[in-house]
Amino acid sequence: QVQLVESGGGLVQAGGSLRLSCAASGQTFSTHAMGWFRQAPGKERTFVAAISGNGIITNYADSVKGRFTISRDNAKNTVSLQMNSLKPEDTAVYYCAADPNGRWYKRTTYDYNYWGQGTQVTVSS
């Protein structure tokens, strides 16, 4: 069982930056692929980024590539999402997710077994 708790959301102007963090419980964190997803009002939850268990391989949605960076610290059981050059269309609730099978290349919600409660990111124009 893995428990995930996100933090770091907030309100920011377009062009600004935010850093999201996700703290994970569990002793096998380093074997899990970790992902970030987001859900805007009235829309489906969509993939943002993922990272392999050892932190070497990353995977990004085209809409955030070059602006967002996912990273992890296995010693601290945390995964982060640095978001730069934010746009109003980035406004959503952001969720941290874990896949104990380590499939960093997966981009669908049903591939991830564990989810955080979400953190709101609002980008004003």
ZIQUIMO-V804623 format. One line per field, one symbol per residue. phi: phi as a letter, one per 30 degrees, with the letter a starting at -180 (. if undefined). psi: psi as a letter, one per 20 degrees, with the letter a starting at -180 (. if undefined). burial: 1 if it has 9 or more other C-alpha atoms within 8 Angstrom, else 0. A space follows every 50 residues. Layout:
phi=???
psi=???
burial=???
//
This chain:
phi=.bcbbcajdlcbdejdbbbcbbcccjdcedccdcbbbbbdeibddbdcab bdedidcbbbdedceiccbcbbbddchbbbbdcchdbedddadcccbbcd dicdddbcdddcdbbddjbdbbccc
psi=ppppoqrirapqqpiaqqoqqppqrqikhiipqqrprqoqpjrqpqqgqr qrhijhprpqqhiipihqpqrqnhhjlqqqoporlqqhiiprpppqqpoi ikmiiqjqhiiphqqaiqppppoq.
burial=00111101100111011111111110001111111111110000111111 11101001111001001101110100111111111111011111111111 0111000000011111011111110
//
